[in-house]
């Protein structure tokens, strides 16, 4: 089989149209045959380029390029499991008391930055417990000053935070999220957020003032459960005016708050999807509301435990990867179960640097 070159094709075409009209049709027929054979041969060659010969009787289509590694854009580092509260639905319980040495934690955070991390969120347990918040403060400063991360945030129950901490470390913190599930102190006690004579709601208001004074964006996290699902928090949330009010549906995680090895029994806190939707409907006028159902929440977070292992929640429990300190971020993150599409769908990437929030302090 042969292929017409552009010059040959032009010559043939000219010769055809120089002939008398009576013989024009007879000349066009072979020309069309040549064209058909040429294009068929070209298509065949292209197809063969995508096939790799495996043996005399079988072929295999060339494998596609492997997918790009997951980028740990936003990471939640639960560096301690210890907590001074006993929330009945807690899904990251005090199963160990381990906390990495500070320099090892910094080494892991550097690995994450080199892999593409833009935001780090420190959580627990209660992150202000180790060394009365000094361990946390040093990590916050390291991430903002040395790693120059766009966003550094904390999730805390707020009970152990002192104004001195803001004086020492507030300038390095972008967002402080305080967990508050009810504005009824009796409900907080039922949930497990009560601590003697301390009033959780009054403490929340004090922390709001400190965030304003020390220029830290203020956020509230609420877990909607059997004891607060009928509450209307609209007025209180509007008065506190957080940059975000993250509203979670109570989630069961085997081995943490349900199952044989769990330290909590959260089944009595669980609500249905329709109940959760009614709560959201009741608060639809709250502009900062960011809802997260169980479906959105379960696989859309990159969770790093106290050993710096990614936790895969796809099977309803927390299956750990190997530590990034041992195998690196790219290898460990393969086993994270992270759903990046759901992360983006739930609004996981937002304006998270206080420099960009342009808040009226």
C-alpha contacts under 8 A as a table, 3 or more apart, distances in Angstrom:
res1	aa1	res2	aa2	distance
2	X	38	X	7.37
3	X	37	X	7.82
3	X	38	X	5.21
3	X	41	X	7.82
4	X	7	X	7.92
4	X	8	X	5.72
4	X	9	X	5.87
4	X	34	X	7.67
4	X	35	X	7.92
4	X	38	X	6.78
5	X	8	X	5.17
5	X	9	X	6.13
6	X	9	X	5.09
6	X	10	X	6.23
7	X	10	X	5.16
7	X	11	X	6.22
8	X	11	X	5.12
8	X	12	X	6.18
9	X	12	X	5.21
9	X	13	X	6.17
10	X	13	X	5.10
10	X	14	X	6.22
11	X	14	X	5.23
11	X	15	X	6.20
12	X	15	X	5.18
12	X	16	X	6.26
12	X	31	X	7.66
13	X	16	X	5.22
13	X	17	X	6.56
14	X	17	X	5.37
14	X	18	X	6.34
15	X	18	X	5.23
15	X	19	X	6.84
16	X	19	X	5.67
16	X	24	X	6.47
16	X	27	X	6.12
16	X	28	X	7.09
17	X	20	X	7.78
17	X	24	X	7.04
19	X	23	X	6.61
19	X	24	X	6.24
20	X	23	X	5.73
20	X	24	X	6.32
21	X	24	X	4.97
21	X	25	X	7.70
22	X	25	X	7.20
23	X	26	X	5.37
23	X	27	X	6.49
24	X	27	X	5.25
24	X	28	X	6.29
25	X	28	X	5.12
25	X	29	X	6.52
26	X	29	X	5.68
26	X	30	X	7.62
27	X	30	X	6.10
27	X	31	X	6.72
28	X	31	X	5.00
28	X	32	X	6.19
29	X	32	X	5.32
29	X	33	X	6.45
30	X	33	X	4.92
30	X	34	X	6.22
31	X	34	X	5.11
31	X	35	X	6.32
32	X	35	X	5.04
32	X	36	X	6.17
33	X	36	X	5.17
33	X	37	X	6.20
34	X	37	X	5.21
34	X	38	X	6.13
35	X	38	X	5.10
35	X	39	X	6.32
36	X	39	X	5.46
36	X	40	X	6.12
37	X	40	X	5.16
37	X	41	X	6.19
38	X	41	X	5.29
38	X	42	X	6.39
39	X	42	X	5.10
39	X	43	X	6.24
40	X	43	X	5.24
40	X	44	X	6.23
41	X	44	X	5.07
41	X	45	X	6.30
42	X	45	X	5.21
42	X	46	X	6.40
43	X	46	X	5.17
43	X	47	X	6.31
44	X	47	X	5.17
44	X	48	X	6.28
45	X	48	X	5.16
45	X	49	X	6.37
46	X	49	X	5.24
46	X	50	X	7.07
47	X	50	X	5.54
47	X	51	X	6.95
48	X	51	X	5.18
49	X	52	X	7.85
50	X	61	X	6.05
50	X	62	X	5.49
51	X	59	X	6.55
51	X	60	X	5.85
51	X	61	X	4.67
51	X	62	X	5.45
52	X	59	X	6.12
52	X	60	X	5.51
52	X	61	X	6.14
52	X	62	X	5.85
53	X	56	X	7.85
53	X	58	X	7.11
53	X	59	X	5.00
53	X	60	X	6.54
54	X	58	X	5.99
54	X	59	X	5.34
54	X	60	X	6.54
55	X	58	X	5.44
55	X	59	X	6.86
69	X	330	X	6.60
69	X	334	X	7.77
70	X	330	X	7.48
70	X	333	X	6.99
70	X	334	X	7.55
71	X	115	X	6.53
71	X	116	X	5.80
71	X	117	X	7.17
72	X	75	X	6.26
72	X	112	X	6.96
72	X	115	X	6.77
72	X	116	X	5.96
72	X	117	X	5.09
72	X	118	X	7.93
72	X	302	X	7.25
73	X	116	X	5.89
73	X	117	X	4.29
73	X	118	X	5.17
73	X	119	X	6.35
74	X	117	X	5.98
74	X	118	X	6.07
74	X	119	X	4.65
74	X	120	X	5.93
74	X	121	X	7.69
74	X	302	X	6.98
74	X	349	X	7.96
75	X	117	X	7.17
75	X	119	X	6.37
75	X	120	X	5.08
75	X	121	X	6.18
75	X	301	X	7.38
75	X	302	X	5.21
75	X	303	X	6.32
75	X	304	X	7.16
76	X	120	X	6.07
76	X	121	X	4.71
76	X	122	X	6.05
76	X	123	X	6.88
76	X	301	X	7.28
76	X	302	X	6.02
76	X	303	X	4.94
76	X	304	X	5.97
77	X	120	X	7.12
77	X	121	X	6.05
77	X	122	X	5.07
77	X	123	X	6.03
77	X	124	X	7.82
77	X	303	X	6.17
77	X	304	X	4.72
77	X	305	X	6.19
77	X	306	X	7.56
77	X	308	X	7.60
78	X	81	X	7.05
78	X	122	X	6.09
78	X	123	X	4.66
78	X	124	X	4.54
78	X	125	X	7.09
78	X	127	X	7.86
78	X	303	X	7.28
78	X	304	X	5.98
78	X	305	X	5.03
78	X	306	X	5.85
79	X	99	X	6.14
79	X	100	X	7.36
79	X	122	X	7.26
79	X	123	X	6.83
79	X	124	X	6.14
79	X	127	X	7.35
79	X	304	X	7.76
79	X	305	X	5.98
79	X	306	X	4.18
79	X	307	X	7.55
79	X	308	X	7.77
80	X	97	X	6.95
80	X	98	X	6.71
80	X	99	X	5.75
80	X	123	X	7.59
80	X	124	X	5.02
80	X	125	X	5.49
80	X	126	X	7.06
80	X	127	X	6.51
80	X	130	X	7.88
80	X	305	X	7.73
80	X	306	X	5.58
81	X	92	X	6.61
81	X	93	X	5.76
81	X	94	X	4.51
81	X	95	X	6.75
81	X	96	X	6.37
81	X	97	X	6.44
81	X	98	X	7.78
81	X	124	X	5.26
81	X	125	X	4.09
81	X	126	X	7.19
81	X	306	X	7.38
82	X	93	X	7.33
82	X	94	X	4.92
82	X	96	X	7.49
82	X	97	X	6.11
82	X	124	X	7.02
82	X	125	X	4.74
82	X	126	X	6.24
82	X	129	X	7.46
83	X	86	X	7.48
83	X	94	X	6.99
83	X	124	X	7.39
83	X	125	X	4.64
83	X	126	X	4.71
83	X	129	X	7.12
84	X	126	X	7.01
84	X	129	X	7.95
85	X	192	X	6.34
85	X	193	X	5.68
85	X	194	X	7.33
85	X	195	X	7.23
86	X	90	X	7.71
86	X	191	X	7.99
86	X	192	X	4.81
86	X	193	X	6.53
87	X	90	X	5.45
87	X	191	X	5.53
87	X	192	X	4.11
87	X	193	X	5.90
88	X	191	X	5.85
88	X	192	X	5.98
88	X	257	X	7.78
88	X	264	X	5.99
88	X	265	X	6.74
88	X	266	X	5.82
88	X	269	X	7.60
89	X	191	X	7.89
89	X	250	X	7.03
89	X	251	X	7.67
89	X	252	X	7.73
89	X	257	X	6.11
89	X	264	X	6.71
89	X	265	X	7.13
89	X	266	X	4.65
89	X	269	X	6.56
90	X	93	X	6.22
90	X	256	X	7.44
90	X	257	X	6.27
90	X	264	X	7.08
90	X	266	X	7.74
91	X	251	X	7.53
91	X	252	X	7.10
91	X	253	X	6.11
91	X	256	X	5.24
91	X	257	X	5.53
92	X	124	X	7.23
92	X	125	X	6.71
92	X	256	X	6.10
93	X	125	X	6.71
93	X	256	X	5.98
93	X	257	X	7.73
93	X	263	X	6.68
93	X	264	X	7.80
94	X	97	X	6.86
94	X	125	X	6.91
94	X	263	X	7.79
95	X	263	X	7.67
98	X	306	X	6.65
98	X	307	X	7.96
99	X	306	X	5.98
99	X	307	X	7.67
100	X	104	X	6.29
100	X	105	X	5.92
100	X	306	X	6.77
100	X	307	X	6.81
101	X	104	X	5.39
101	X	105	X	6.36
102	X	105	X	5.15
102	X	106	X	6.27
102	X	135	X	7.15
102	X	139	X	7.85
103	X	106	X	4.99
103	X	107	X	6.20
104	X	107	X	4.97
104	X	108	X	6.32
105	X	108	X	5.17
105	X	109	X	6.26
106	X	109	X	5.02
106	X	110	X	6.17
106	X	139	X	7.07
106	X	142	X	7.53
107	X	110	X	5.13
107	X	111	X	6.40
107	X	325	X	7.71
108	X	111	X	5.06
108	X	112	X	6.38
108	X	308	X	7.27
108	X	324	X	6.74
108	X	325	X	5.94
109	X	112	X	5.04
109	X	113	X	6.23
109	X	143	X	7.64
110	X	113	X	5.03
110	X	114	X	6.21
110	X	147	X	6.96
111	X	114	X	5.16
111	X	115	X	6.27
111	X	324	X	7.85
111	X	328	X	7.26
111	X	329	X	6.75
112	X	115	X	4.98
112	X	116	X	6.48
112	X	117	X	5.49
112	X	329	X	6.53
113	X	116	X	5.23
113	X	117	X	4.60
113	X	118	X	7.04
113	X	147	X	6.95
113	X	149	X	7.78
114	X	117	X	7.18
115	X	329	X	6.82
115	X	330	X	7.47
117	X	120	X	7.39
117	X	149	X	7.74
118	X	149	X	5.52
118	X	150	X	5.77
118	X	151	X	6.51
119	X	149	X	6.37
119	X	150	X	6.35
119	X	151	X	4.67
119	X	152	X	5.87
119	X	153	X	7.77
119	X	352	X	7.87
120	X	149	X	7.88
120	X	151	X	6.54
120	X	152	X	5.19
120	X	153	X	6.33
121	X	152	X	6.05
121	X	153	X	4.64
121	X	154	X	5.35
121	X	155	X	7.22
122	X	127	X	6.88
122	X	136	X	7.88
122	X	152	X	7.99
122	X	153	X	6.27
122	X	154	X	4.72
122	X	155	X	6.36
123	X	126	X	6.59
123	X	127	X	5.46
123	X	154	X	6.00
123	X	155	X	5.13
123	X	156	X	6.69
124	X	127	X	5.20
124	X	155	X	7.80
124	X	156	X	7.75
126	X	129	X	5.79
126	X	156	X	5.91
126	X	157	X	6.86
127	X	130	X	6.82
127	X	133	X	7.06
127	X	136	X	6.56
127	X	154	X	7.92
127	X	155	X	7.70
127	X	156	X	6.51
128	X	131	X	7.67
128	X	132	X	5.75
128	X	133	X	4.15
128	X	134	X	7.75
128	X	136	X	6.55
128	X	156	X	7.43
128	X	160	X	6.24
128	X	161	X	6.85
129	X	132	X	5.22
129	X	133	X	5.97
129	X	160	X	7.35
130	X	133	X	5.96
130	X	134	X	7.28
130	X	135	X	6.11
130	X	136	X	7.53
131	X	134	X	5.38
131	X	135	X	5.79
132	X	135	X	7.57
132	X	160	X	7.67
133	X	136	X	5.23
133	X	137	X	6.07
133	X	161	X	7.59
133	X	165	X	7.37
134	X	137	X	4.91
134	X	138	X	6.14
135	X	138	X	5.40
135	X	139	X	6.52
136	X	139	X	5.17
136	X	140	X	6.19
137	X	140	X	5.05
137	X	141	X	6.20
137	X	165	X	7.53
137	X	168	X	7.94
137	X	169	X	5.86
138	X	141	X	5.19
138	X	142	X	6.07
139	X	142	X	5.01
139	X	143	X	6.14
140	X	143	X	5.32
140	X	144	X	6.33
140	X	152	X	6.64
140	X	169	X	7.43
140	X	172	X	6.35
140	X	173	X	6.59
141	X	144	X	5.27
141	X	145	X	5.74
141	X	146	X	7.71
141	X	169	X	6.72
141	X	172	X	5.53
141	X	173	X	7.85
142	X	145	X	5.40
142	X	146	X	5.20
142	X	147	X	6.48
143	X	146	X	5.90
143	X	147	X	4.79
143	X	148	X	6.07
143	X	149	X	5.89
143	X	152	X	7.06
144	X	147	X	5.83
144	X	148	X	4.58
144	X	149	X	5.31
144	X	150	X	7.46
144	X	151	X	7.64
144	X	152	X	6.86
144	X	172	X	5.73
144	X	173	X	7.69
145	X	148	X	5.24
145	X	149	X	7.96
145	X	172	X	7.50
149	X	152	X	6.87
150	X	352	X	7.62
150	X	353	X	5.70
151	X	173	X	7.74
151	X	174	X	5.86
151	X	175	X	7.86
151	X	352	X	5.79
151	X	353	X	4.90
151	X	354	X	7.74
152	X	172	X	7.53
152	X	173	X	5.53
152	X	174	X	5.36
152	X	175	X	6.72
152	X	353	X	7.79
153	X	173	X	6.13
153	X	174	X	5.71
153	X	175	X	4.60
153	X	176	X	5.73
153	X	177	X	7.48
154	X	175	X	6.51
154	X	176	X	5.06
154	X	177	X	5.95
155	X	176	X	6.25
155	X	177	X	4.67
155	X	178	X	5.88
155	X	179	X	7.17
156	X	176	X	7.69
156	X	177	X	6.37
156	X	178	X	5.19
156	X	179	X	6.24
157	X	160	X	7.96
157	X	178	X	5.43
157	X	179	X	5.04
157	X	180	X	7.43
158	X	161	X	5.58
158	X	178	X	5.94
158	X	179	X	7.51
158	X	203	X	7.32
158	X	204	X	7.10
158	X	207	X	7.44
159	X	200	X	7.48
159	X	203	X	7.10
161	X	165	X	6.87
162	X	165	X	5.54
162	X	166	X	7.22
163	X	166	X	5.21
163	X	167	X	6.41
163	X	210	X	7.07
164	X	167	X	4.89
164	X	168	X	6.25
165	X	168	X	5.19
165	X	169	X	5.86
165	X	170	X	6.98
166	X	169	X	5.26
166	X	170	X	4.19
166	X	171	X	7.66
166	X	210	X	7.51
166	X	214	X	6.57
167	X	170	X	5.96
167	X	214	X	7.45
168	X	171	X	7.86
169	X	172	X	5.68
169	X	173	X	6.92
170	X	173	X	5.33
170	X	214	X	6.01
170	X	215	X	7.37
170	X	216	X	6.65
171	X	174	X	7.90
171	X	214	X	7.01
171	X	215	X	7.17
171	X	216	X	7.47
173	X	176	X	7.41
173	X	216	X	6.31
174	X	216	X	5.54
174	X	217	X	5.95
174	X	352	X	7.34
174	X	353	X	5.75
174	X	354	X	5.09
175	X	216	X	5.70
175	X	217	X	4.57
175	X	218	X	5.90
175	X	219	X	6.84
175	X	352	X	7.62
175	X	353	X	7.85
175	X	354	X	7.25
176	X	211	X	7.74
176	X	216	X	6.74
176	X	217	X	6.27
176	X	218	X	5.33
176	X	219	X	5.97
177	X	218	X	6.14
177	X	219	X	4.32
177	X	220	X	5.18
177	X	221	X	6.41
178	X	204	X	7.38
178	X	218	X	7.94
178	X	219	X	6.35
178	X	220	X	5.00
178	X	221	X	6.02
179	X	220	X	5.88
179	X	221	X	4.66
179	X	222	X	5.89
180	X	183	X	7.63
180	X	200	X	7.85
180	X	201	X	7.71
180	X	204	X	7.86
180	X	220	X	6.55
180	X	221	X	6.03
180	X	222	X	5.31
180	X	223	X	7.90
181	X	188	X	6.93
181	X	221	X	7.42
181	X	222	X	4.54
181	X	223	X	5.69
181	X	224	X	6.90
181	X	228	X	7.12
182	X	185	X	7.13
182	X	187	X	6.38
182	X	188	X	6.03
182	X	222	X	7.78
182	X	228	X	6.40
182	X	231	X	7.69
182	X	233	X	7.64
183	X	187	X	7.88
183	X	188	X	7.75
183	X	201	X	6.08
183	X	233	X	7.16
183	X	236	X	7.57
184	X	187	X	5.38
184	X	188	X	6.53
184	X	201	X	7.88
185	X	188	X	4.96
185	X	189	X	6.34
185	X	194	X	7.66
185	X	199	X	6.95
185	X	200	X	6.97
185	X	201	X	6.99
186	X	189	X	5.13
186	X	190	X	6.38
187	X	190	X	4.97
187	X	191	X	6.19
187	X	227	X	6.62
187	X	228	X	7.15
188	X	191	X	5.09
188	X	192	X	6.17
188	X	193	X	5.05
188	X	194	X	5.81
188	X	200	X	7.60
189	X	192	X	5.10
189	X	193	X	5.45
189	X	194	X	4.33
189	X	195	X	7.89
190	X	193	X	7.64
190	X	194	X	7.82
190	X	227	X	7.69
191	X	194	X	7.92
191	X	227	X	7.29
193	X	200	X	7.30
194	X	198	X	7.32
194	X	199	X	7.41
194	X	200	X	6.92
195	X	198	X	5.70
195	X	199	X	7.71
198	X	203	X	7.74
199	X	202	X	5.40
199	X	203	X	6.22
200	X	203	X	5.18
200	X	204	X	6.21
201	X	204	X	4.99
201	X	205	X	6.55
202	X	205	X	5.28
202	X	206	X	6.50
203	X	206	X	5.07
203	X	207	X	6.27
204	X	207	X	5.18
204	X	208	X	6.27
205	X	208	X	5.03
205	X	209	X	6.55
205	X	240	X	7.40
206	X	209	X	5.26
206	X	210	X	6.48
207	X	210	X	5.02
207	X	211	X	6.14
208	X	211	X	5.20
208	X	212	X	6.44
208	X	218	X	6.57
208	X	240	X	7.07
209	X	212	X	5.16
209	X	213	X	6.16
210	X	213	X	4.92
210	X	214	X	5.98
211	X	214	X	5.33
211	X	215	X	5.66
211	X	216	X	4.69
211	X	217	X	6.43
211	X	218	X	6.17
212	X	215	X	5.16
212	X	216	X	6.34
212	X	217	X	7.53
212	X	218	X	7.90
212	X	361	X	5.79
213	X	216	X	7.99
213	X	361	X	7.46
215	X	361	X	6.42
216	X	354	X	7.11
217	X	242	X	7.60
217	X	243	X	6.61
217	X	354	X	6.32
217	X	359	X	7.91
218	X	242	X	5.14
218	X	243	X	5.99
218	X	244	X	7.66
219	X	242	X	4.87
219	X	243	X	5.62
219	X	244	X	5.12
219	X	245	X	6.02
219	X	246	X	7.78
220	X	242	X	6.51
220	X	244	X	6.52
220	X	245	X	4.88
220	X	246	X	6.23
221	X	245	X	5.90
221	X	246	X	4.75
221	X	247	X	6.04
221	X	248	X	7.61
222	X	245	X	7.54
222	X	246	X	6.26
222	X	247	X	4.96
222	X	248	X	6.12
223	X	247	X	6.01
223	X	248	X	4.74
223	X	249	X	5.84
223	X	250	X	5.77
224	X	227	X	7.97
224	X	228	X	6.13
224	X	229	X	5.67
224	X	247	X	6.88
224	X	248	X	5.97
224	X	249	X	5.17
224	X	250	X	5.77
224	X	271	X	7.86
224	X	276	X	7.25
225	X	228	X	5.71
225	X	229	X	5.59
225	X	249	X	6.87
225	X	250	X	5.53
225	X	269	X	5.07
225	X	270	X	5.67
225	X	271	X	5.77
226	X	229	X	5.70
226	X	268	X	7.14
226	X	269	X	4.78
226	X	270	X	6.05
226	X	271	X	5.86
227	X	230	X	7.71
227	X	269	X	7.08
228	X	231	X	5.29
229	X	271	X	7.94
229	X	275	X	7.17
229	X	276	X	7.22
229	X	279	X	6.23
230	X	279	X	6.92
231	X	279	X	7.97
232	X	235	X	7.97
232	X	282	X	7.01
232	X	283	X	7.29
233	X	236	X	5.54
233	X	237	X	6.09
233	X	283	X	7.50
234	X	237	X	5.41
234	X	238	X	6.16
234	X	283	X	5.97
234	X	285	X	7.74
234	X	286	X	6.52
235	X	238	X	5.24
235	X	239	X	6.15
236	X	239	X	5.10
236	X	240	X	6.28
237	X	240	X	5.18
237	X	241	X	6.01
237	X	242	X	7.32
237	X	245	X	7.89
237	X	286	X	7.66
238	X	241	X	4.94
238	X	242	X	7.85
238	X	286	X	6.89
242	X	245	X	6.42
242	X	288	X	7.12
243	X	288	X	6.28
244	X	288	X	4.83
244	X	289	X	6.24
244	X	290	X	6.74
245	X	288	X	5.56
245	X	289	X	4.77
245	X	290	X	5.83
246	X	289	X	6.18
246	X	290	X	4.81
246	X	291	X	5.99
246	X	292	X	7.34
247	X	289	X	7.03
247	X	290	X	6.03
247	X	291	X	4.77
247	X	292	X	5.97
248	X	291	X	6.22
248	X	292	X	4.86
248	X	293	X	6.08
248	X	294	X	7.60
248	X	297	X	7.85
249	X	271	X	7.52
249	X	276	X	6.58
249	X	292	X	6.42
249	X	293	X	5.12
249	X	294	X	5.88
250	X	269	X	6.99
250	X	270	X	5.67
250	X	271	X	6.90
250	X	294	X	7.36
251	X	270	X	7.15
251	X	294	X	6.06
252	X	256	X	7.97
252	X	257	X	6.14
252	X	258	X	6.37
252	X	266	X	6.81
252	X	267	X	7.39
252	X	270	X	7.80
252	X	316	X	7.51
253	X	256	X	5.57
253	X	257	X	5.77
253	X	258	X	6.22
253	X	313	X	7.89
253	X	316	X	5.45
253	X	317	X	5.07
253	X	318	X	7.35
254	X	257	X	6.32
254	X	258	X	5.00
254	X	259	X	5.33
254	X	262	X	6.95
254	X	316	X	5.99
254	X	317	X	4.66
254	X	318	X	7.57
255	X	258	X	5.89
255	X	259	X	5.56
255	X	260	X	6.81
255	X	261	X	5.01
255	X	262	X	4.30
255	X	263	X	7.62
255	X	317	X	6.48
255	X	318	X	7.73
256	X	259	X	7.67
256	X	261	X	7.33
256	X	262	X	4.52
256	X	263	X	6.07
256	X	264	X	6.49
256	X	317	X	7.79
257	X	262	X	5.22
257	X	263	X	6.13
257	X	264	X	4.24
257	X	265	X	5.20
257	X	266	X	5.34
258	X	261	X	7.74
258	X	262	X	5.34
258	X	263	X	7.78
258	X	264	X	6.28
258	X	265	X	5.21
258	X	266	X	6.13
258	X	267	X	6.97
259	X	262	X	5.52
259	X	265	X	7.87
262	X	265	X	7.17
265	X	268	X	7.34
266	X	269	X	5.32
266	X	270	X	6.80
267	X	270	X	5.45
271	X	275	X	6.30
271	X	276	X	6.86
272	X	275	X	5.33
272	X	276	X	6.37
273	X	276	X	5.08
273	X	277	X	6.19
273	X	293	X	7.69
274	X	277	X	5.01
274	X	278	X	6.23
275	X	278	X	5.12
275	X	279	X	6.40
276	X	279	X	5.16
276	X	280	X	6.41
276	X	293	X	7.78
277	X	280	X	5.02
277	X	281	X	6.13
278	X	281	X	4.97
278	X	282	X	6.20
279	X	282	X	5.16
279	X	283	X	6.57
280	X	283	X	5.19
280	X	284	X	6.03
280	X	291	X	7.39
281	X	284	X	5.12
282	X	285	X	7.97
283	X	286	X	5.66
283	X	289	X	7.83
284	X	287	X	7.38
284	X	289	X	7.68
286	X	289	X	5.67
292	X	295	X	7.81
292	X	296	X	5.69
292	X	297	X	5.88
292	X	346	X	7.17
293	X	296	X	5.32
293	X	297	X	6.13
294	X	297	X	5.12
294	X	298	X	5.89
295	X	298	X	5.96
295	X	299	X	7.96
296	X	299	X	7.23
296	X	300	X	6.56
296	X	342	X	6.38
296	X	343	X	7.79
296	X	346	X	6.33
297	X	300	X	5.61
297	X	301	X	7.07
298	X	301	X	7.28
298	X	313	X	6.40
298	X	314	X	7.18
299	X	312	X	7.60
299	X	313	X	6.16
299	X	314	X	6.22
299	X	337	X	6.48
299	X	338	X	5.44
299	X	339	X	5.46
299	X	342	X	7.59
300	X	338	X	5.78
300	X	339	X	5.07
300	X	340	X	6.39
300	X	341	X	7.94
300	X	342	X	5.52
300	X	343	X	4.53
301	X	338	X	6.48
301	X	339	X	7.74
301	X	343	X	6.81
302	X	310	X	6.86
302	X	311	X	7.51
302	X	336	X	6.98
302	X	338	X	6.17
303	X	310	X	5.51
303	X	311	X	5.53
303	X	312	X	7.98
303	X	336	X	7.93
304	X	307	X	7.72
304	X	308	X	5.16
304	X	309	X	5.23
304	X	310	X	4.59
304	X	311	X	6.23
305	X	308	X	5.07
305	X	309	X	5.39
305	X	310	X	6.52
305	X	311	X	6.96
306	X	309	X	7.39
307	X	323	X	6.32
308	X	323	X	5.17
308	X	324	X	6.03
308	X	325	X	7.07
309	X	320	X	5.73
309	X	321	X	5.27
309	X	322	X	5.58
309	X	323	X	4.32
309	X	324	X	6.31
309	X	332	X	7.31
310	X	320	X	5.62
310	X	321	X	5.29
310	X	322	X	7.49
310	X	323	X	7.35
310	X	332	X	6.80
310	X	333	X	6.52
310	X	335	X	7.25
310	X	336	X	5.21
311	X	318	X	5.26
311	X	319	X	5.38
311	X	320	X	4.55
311	X	321	X	6.46
311	X	335	X	8.00
311	X	336	X	5.66
311	X	337	X	7.78
312	X	315	X	7.78
312	X	317	X	7.42
312	X	318	X	5.29
312	X	319	X	4.93
312	X	320	X	6.19
312	X	321	X	7.60
312	X	335	X	6.69
312	X	336	X	4.67
312	X	337	X	4.88
312	X	338	X	7.30
313	X	316	X	5.32
313	X	317	X	5.08
313	X	318	X	4.86
313	X	319	X	6.56
313	X	337	X	6.76
314	X	317	X	7.14
314	X	337	X	6.14
315	X	318	X	7.86
320	X	335	X	7.82
320	X	336	X	7.67
321	X	332	X	5.71
321	X	333	X	7.55
321	X	335	X	5.63
321	X	336	X	6.70
322	X	326	X	7.05
322	X	327	X	6.77
322	X	332	X	5.74
323	X	326	X	5.36
323	X	327	X	6.38
323	X	328	X	7.42
323	X	332	X	6.60
324	X	327	X	5.25
324	X	328	X	4.29
324	X	329	X	4.99
324	X	331	X	7.79
324	X	332	X	5.80
325	X	328	X	5.91
327	X	331	X	6.11
327	X	332	X	6.43
328	X	331	X	5.81
328	X	332	X	6.28
329	X	332	X	5.22
329	X	333	X	5.82
330	X	333	X	5.55
330	X	334	X	6.84
331	X	334	X	5.70
331	X	335	X	7.90
332	X	335	X	5.93
332	X	336	X	7.13
333	X	336	X	4.99
334	X	337	X	7.36
339	X	342	X	5.47
339	X	343	X	6.28
340	X	343	X	4.85
340	X	344	X	6.35
341	X	344	X	5.29
341	X	345	X	6.08
342	X	345	X	4.73
342	X	346	X	5.99
343	X	346	X	5.53
343	X	347	X	6.60
343	X	348	X	5.10
343	X	349	X	7.61
344	X	347	X	5.18
344	X	348	X	5.30
344	X	349	X	6.23
345	X	348	X	7.30
347	X	350	X	6.42
349	X	352	X	7.78
351	X	356	X	6.63
351	X	357	X	6.41
352	X	356	X	7.48
352	X	357	X	7.25
353	X	356	X	5.40
353	X	357	X	6.37
354	X	357	X	4.94
354	X	358	X	6.91
354	X	359	X	7.53
355	X	358	X	6.30
